[in-house]
Structure formats: C-alpha cells, structure tokens
Amino acid sequence: MKTDSAASTPNTPQSEIDQELIDVARGIAAVTWDLKALNTTVIDLRGRVSYTDFIIVATGTSERHVQALAKRVDSEMRDSGRKSMGTEGLDTGRWALLDYGDIIVHIFHQDARKDYDLERMWSEAPRLELEDAPEELYGHFDGEAFGA
C-alpha cells in the first residue's frame, strides 16, 4: 500500500488530503481482501465526528484469521509511514481495533461483529465505493445484522 505525505503538509489543499485518505482506506480494504476478510466496509464519517474520518469494518472467519488480518494491516500501514496511535484486542482474536487517527480499523470475528453492529450505528453515514471488491468475499452473513 503506497501513500504520500499530503496529510502532513500544512499547505496541501483539503481535497488532496481527502483523496489521500480515500486511497489509504481503499488500500486497507484491499489488504483485507488479500487475506480473505469477509464483508469489508468503509464508513465515511468526515464531518460527522471529530475523532476520525473513516471507519473500516471487516470480518475474520476465526480468531487466528482476525489476528492475522490485524497484523497485516498494521504492517502495511507501518511500511507506508503510518504508525498506529493505539491497538486493542490483538491477543484475543474476537475483535481487533487499529487506530490511525483519521482511519480506524475494526476487524471482528463474525459473532463479535453482529454484537457491535457498527454498520447499524452509522447507518446514516455514506459508504465508500469499493469498485474492486471481490464479490465472493461479500454477502456471507445475515444482512440485517449489518444494518442492511
């Protein structure tokens, strides 16, 4: 995943910063697809909350899968120059949270994703279009459980 430093340059126009964040969010989604995460969703919270711009939600099929997804996303982000501000849940494999400030990544085990139901909580927020999303990685769970 390649990123540039537009977000850290004081004179960069907001539209360029927004596009960089969109590209990073799409890059994170692609990383989850590489490891076969299910139902990856990018929720656009720009202008809705002050603590982040995007929330990415993905599902792992086992505790090990959740852990592997979180480690790979974090590794790719570090390689692109973005360090996590904090992580939670990496040891349990039920729910992993990776906080990069402007992007927060939640990787859930299927049951935990249903319990937290972030898509329903943010049902009014737009979703980022993921044009390259592999169809076989979507539609695996009851749509109602994910705010559909």
Helices and strands as residue ranges (DSSP letters): G 6-8, H 14-34, E 38-44, E 54-60, H 63-79, E 86-88, E 95-99, E 103-109, H 110-116, H 118-121, G 135-137, G 143-146
